[in-house]
Amino acid sequence: MKEKLKEQKLFFISILFMLLFSFPFLKMANSADLIVGVPQFYFYIFIFWLAAIFLIWLVADTNRKKTRSNKDE
């Protein structure tokens, strides 16, 4: 049951980030403004890319931590 929930979470995360990297959102971020000296478009891509990696790692690693603590007992 937990594997099914993890699969659903990963599926939701992938759909969410597919939407965030779609044309309308990328067009909103495409401007000449600078954020911390970086063009807004590249900043948007980098931040959401890092967020995607972090969320996927968080979902994938939560089950591993629980199984590791069960082995210690």
N, C-alpha and C positions, 0 to 999 in steps of 0.2 A: 504494500500500500504506500509506503514511504517513497519507493522508487517512482511510482506513478505520480505522486505529488511533486517530486523533483522534476520529472519530465514536463509536467504542466507549467511549473515555474519557469523552466528554461525556455519552453515554447513561448510563454507570455513575454519574457525578456527579449527574445529574438524578434517577435512581432513588434514590440514597442520600439526597439532600436531600428528596425527596418523602416518604420514610420518616421522616426526622427531623422533618418538619413535620406528620406525621400525629397523630391524636388521642391515642394512648397516650403518645407522647413529650411532646406539649404538656401533657397532664394531669399528667405527672410534674413539669414545670417550673412548674405553676400553684400557687404557694403565696404566702403573705403575706411571706415572707422578703425582705430587701433585700440586693442585691449592689451595692456602691459607690453606695448611695442610690437604686438603681433596683429596682423590683419584679423578682423572679426571672423571671417569665414574659416581660417585655419584654426583659430582658437575654439570655435564651435565644434569642428571636426575632432580636434584633439581631446577636448573635455568629454564629449559624449563617447568617444572611442574608449577613453580610460574608464568612464562610468560603466560601459558595457562589459569590459574585461573584469572590473571589480565585482559587479553583480553576478556574473557567471561564476567567478571564483567563489564568491560567498555562498551561492546556492550549491555548487558542487562540493565545497569543502565542509559544509555543515554535517553532512552524513558521515564523512570520514572521521571527523572529530568524535562523533558519538560512538562509532564502532571501535575507535582506538581506546576510548575510556572503558568500554565494555570488556575489551581484551585484558585490561589491567586488573579487573576484578576477579 
